[in-house]
Each structure stands twice: as structure tokens, then as C-alpha cells.
Amino acid sequence: MQTTINDDRDGSALVAFALLFRFFTIWSNFAAGLVMGWIASGRHIPRAALFALATALTIVALVYWALLAADHHPVGLDWWTNLAFHGLIPAGVIGWWMVVTRHDAARWALLPFVMIAPVIYTMFALGYGELTGFYAYFFLDKSALGWGQLLANIAGLALFFMAMGAALMGIRSLVGRGPRPSVAA
């Protein structure tokens, strides 16, 4: 739906689709679709991937609603896709991870895995920004911030991902105290 909304602005559906991937939100939501589809087909997903996805989607929702929503005013169908990307999909996947996955899926040794996707995305975003001048998020805009502030922001994001992962792990441990269904994930 978002590709269709952006089609007129971006020139073609293919370009509109590709340009969506400038945003970590789309990376995370696309991953959620792939992972949940994989699980729905009866296949196994590693615990670390589920935990990293829940953490990424938590951050997508928190960063959007705390830092970006005040300056973003979508209308029409864009309002609905925005709600899905920043609210409904994160809430659904995080809730599913909290309630349905096995209790032992909340292992502290998995915490470093929450950094894999953000590190890859940050490298992509900085490279894309350097080539095009477009930075999807103000806190990664090297041209506006300079290297010192940018590196401080990246360190802050790394700590934020780790802290959010630890918070989710703690909450998951509390939620997981009851009996669990036998889901392989």
C-alpha cells in the first residue's frame, strides 16, 4: 500500500518500493513479515532472531512516537500504513514474542544479537546518505551533525538498543513465569 501511495512521487512502483528501504522502520517491518510468514509455514526461527526483531520493533515504535511523530502528519491511506508500521505491527510481534515463545527464549546471552541489524542499517544509512545527501533520521545526518556528534549519536543508539533489549528480556522473564504453549520458536 505504501508503495502505491509513493508511486506518483517516486516515478514508479519499483522505485517507490526500493526507496522505502531507506528507513529502519521498513527493514524491521519487512523482517517481521518474513519471520512471521516463516513461522506460519511451520518452520523454526532462532531465538536470537525473534528477540532481535522484538527489540528492533520496540525501538521503531518508541523512536517514532517519541521523536518523529510530532513532525510527521500523514493523511488518508498514508495514515493507516504509518499506524501499521509504527504501532500495530510492532505491538503484534512484540506481544506474540512475549506470550507465545518458550520461556527459555529469554536468555541473557542473546542480548548482543540485538545489535546486528542496527549496525548493518547504520552502515547502509551512512553510505546512502553520503552518496545521495538523504539521511532518513536526523540523528544520523552526518552533514548536519559532523563526525563528533554523529559518533556520539551512534554510541547512544547502541546503548539504547542494548538497554531496550535488556528491558524486554526482563519483562519477558516476568511474563514467561506461567505455563507456555509448546511453540518451537
C-alpha positions as CSV (number, residue, x, y, z in Angstrom):
1,M,0.0,0.0,0.0
2,Q,2.8,2.4,0.9
3,T,4.5,1.8,-2.5
4,T,1.2,2.7,-4.2
5,I,1.0,5.9,-2.1
6,N,4.5,6.9,-3.1
7,D,4.3,5.8,-6.7
8,D,3.3,9.2,-8.1
9,R,6.1,11.0,-6.2
10,D,8.8,8.5,-6.9
11,G,8.0,7.7,-10.5
12,S,7.4,4.0,-10.4
13,A,6.3,1.3,-8.1
14,L,9.7,-0.3,-8.2
15,V,11.5,2.9,-7.3
16,A,8.9,3.7,-4.6
17,F,9.4,0.2,-3.1
18,A,13.2,0.5,-3.2
19,L,13.1,4.0,-1.6
20,L,11.1,2.7,1.4
21,F,14.2,0.7,2.4
22,R,16.0,3.9,3.3
23,F,14.2,3.6,6.7
24,F,15.0,1.2,9.6
25,T,11.2,1.1,10.1
26,I,10.8,-0.7,6.8
27,W,13.7,-3.0,7.4
28,S,12.1,-4.0,10.7
29,N,8.6,-4.4,9.4
30,F,9.7,-6.3,6.3
31,A,11.7,-8.6,8.6
32,A,8.6,-9.0,10.7
33,G,6.6,-10.1,7.7
34,L,9.2,-12.6,6.6
35,V,9.7,-14.0,10.1
36,M,6.1,-14.4,10.9
37,G,5.4,-15.9,7.4
38,W,8.2,-18.3,8.0
39,I,6.8,-19.3,11.4
40,A,3.3,-19.6,10.0
41,S,4.6,-22.1,7.4
42,G,5.8,-24.3,10.3
43,R,9.5,-23.5,10.2
44,H,11.8,-22.8,13.1
45,I,13.3,-19.3,13.7
46,P,16.3,-19.0,16.0
47,R,15.6,-17.4,19.4
48,A,18.1,-14.7,18.8
49,A,16.4,-13.6,15.6
50,L,13.0,-13.3,17.4
51,F,14.5,-11.4,20.3
52,A,16.4,-9.0,17.9
53,L,13.2,-8.5,15.9
54,A,11.1,-7.7,19.0
55,T,13.8,-5.3,20.2
56,A,14.0,-3.6,16.8
57,L,10.2,-3.2,16.6
58,T,10.1,-1.8,20.1
59,I,12.6,0.8,19.2
60,V,10.8,1.6,15.9
61,A,7.7,2.4,17.8
62,L,9.4,4.3,20.6
63,V,11.6,6.4,18.4
64,Y,8.7,7.3,16.1
65,W,6.2,8.2,18.7
66,A,8.8,10.0,21.0
67,L,10.9,11.8,18.4
68,L,9.4,11.8,14.9
69,A,5.6,11.8,15.1
70,A,5.2,15.4,16.1
71,D,6.7,16.5,12.8
72,H,5.0,13.8,10.7
73,H,1.4,14.2,9.7
74,P,0.3,11.5,7.3
75,V,-3.2,11.6,5.9
76,G,-5.5,9.2,4.1
77,L,-4.1,5.7,3.4
78,D,-0.6,7.0,4.5
79,W,-2.1,7.5,8.0
80,W,-3.1,3.8,8.0
81,T,0.3,2.5,6.8
82,N,2.0,4.7,9.2
83,L,-0.1,3.3,12.1
84,A,0.7,-0.2,10.9
85,F,4.5,0.4,10.6
86,H,4.9,2.2,13.9
87,G,2.1,0.8,16.1
88,L,0.1,-2.3,15.0
89,I,2.9,-4.5,13.6
90,P,5.4,-3.7,16.4
91,A,2.7,-4.3,19.1
92,G,1.6,-7.6,17.4
93,V,5.1,-9.0,17.0
94,I,6.3,-7.9,20.4
95,G,3.1,-9.3,22.1
96,W,3.5,-12.5,20.2
97,W,7.1,-12.8,21.3
98,M,6.2,-12.1,24.9
99,V,3.3,-14.5,25.2
100,V,3.8,-17.3,22.7
101,T,7.5,-18.1,22.6
102,R,9.1,-20.6,25.0
103,H,10.1,-19.2,28.4
104,D,13.7,-20.1,27.8
105,A,13.6,-17.9,24.8
106,A,14.5,-15.1,27.2
107,R,18.2,-15.8,27.7
108,W,20.6,-13.0,28.5
109,A,23.2,-14.5,26.3
110,L,21.1,-13.4,23.3
111,L,21.4,-9.7,24.2
112,P,24.3,-8.9,21.8
113,F,22.2,-10.1,18.9
114,V,20.0,-7.0,19.1
115,M,22.9,-5.0,17.7
116,I,23.3,-6.9,14.3
117,A,20.5,-5.2,12.3
118,P,21.1,-1.7,13.7
119,V,24.8,-1.9,12.9
120,I,24.2,-3.1,9.4
121,Y,21.4,-0.5,8.9
122,T,23.6,2.3,10.2
123,M,26.4,1.4,7.8
124,F,23.8,1.4,5.0
125,A,22.2,4.7,6.1
126,L,25.6,6.5,6.3
127,G,26.7,5.2,2.9
128,Y,23.4,6.0,1.3
129,G,23.4,9.5,2.9
130,E,27.0,10.1,1.7
131,L,26.0,9.2,-1.9
132,T,22.7,10.9,-2.0
133,G,22.6,13.5,0.7
134,F,19.4,11.9,2.1
135,Y,19.5,10.8,5.8
136,A,16.3,9.1,6.9
137,Y,16.8,10.1,10.5
138,F,18.1,13.4,11.8
139,F,20.2,11.7,14.4
140,L,22.3,10.0,11.6
141,D,22.6,13.1,9.4
142,K,26.4,13.4,9.2
143,S,26.2,16.6,7.0
144,A,24.2,18.4,9.7
145,L,25.9,16.9,12.8
146,G,29.6,16.4,12.0
147,W,31.5,13.3,12.9
148,G,31.8,14.0,16.6
149,Q,28.1,14.3,17.2
150,L,27.3,11.5,14.8
151,L,29.6,9.1,16.6
152,A,28.1,10.2,19.9
153,N,24.6,9.5,18.5
154,I,25.7,6.1,17.2
155,A,27.1,5.2,20.6
156,G,23.9,6.4,22.2
157,L,21.8,4.3,19.8
158,A,23.9,1.2,20.5
159,L,23.4,1.7,24.3
160,F,19.7,2.4,23.7
161,F,19.3,-0.9,21.7
162,M,21.1,-2.8,24.4
163,A,19.1,-1.2,27.2
164,M,15.9,-1.8,25.4
165,G,16.8,-5.4,24.7
166,A,17.6,-5.8,28.4
167,A,14.3,-4.2,29.4
168,L,12.4,-6.5,27.0
169,M,14.3,-9.5,28.4
170,G,13.4,-8.5,31.9
171,I,9.7,-8.0,31.0
172,R,9.7,-11.3,29.1
173,S,11.1,-13.1,32.1
174,L,8.2,-11.8,34.2
175,V,5.6,-12.6,31.5
176,G,7.1,-16.0,31.0
177,R,6.6,-17.3,34.5
178,G,3.3,-19.0,33.7
179,P,2.8,-22.1,31.6
180,R,3.7,-21.7,27.9
181,P,2.3,-23.3,24.8
182,S,4.8,-25.6,23.1
183,V,5.8,-23.3,20.2
184,A,9.2,-24.3,18.7
185,A,10.3,-20.6,18.3
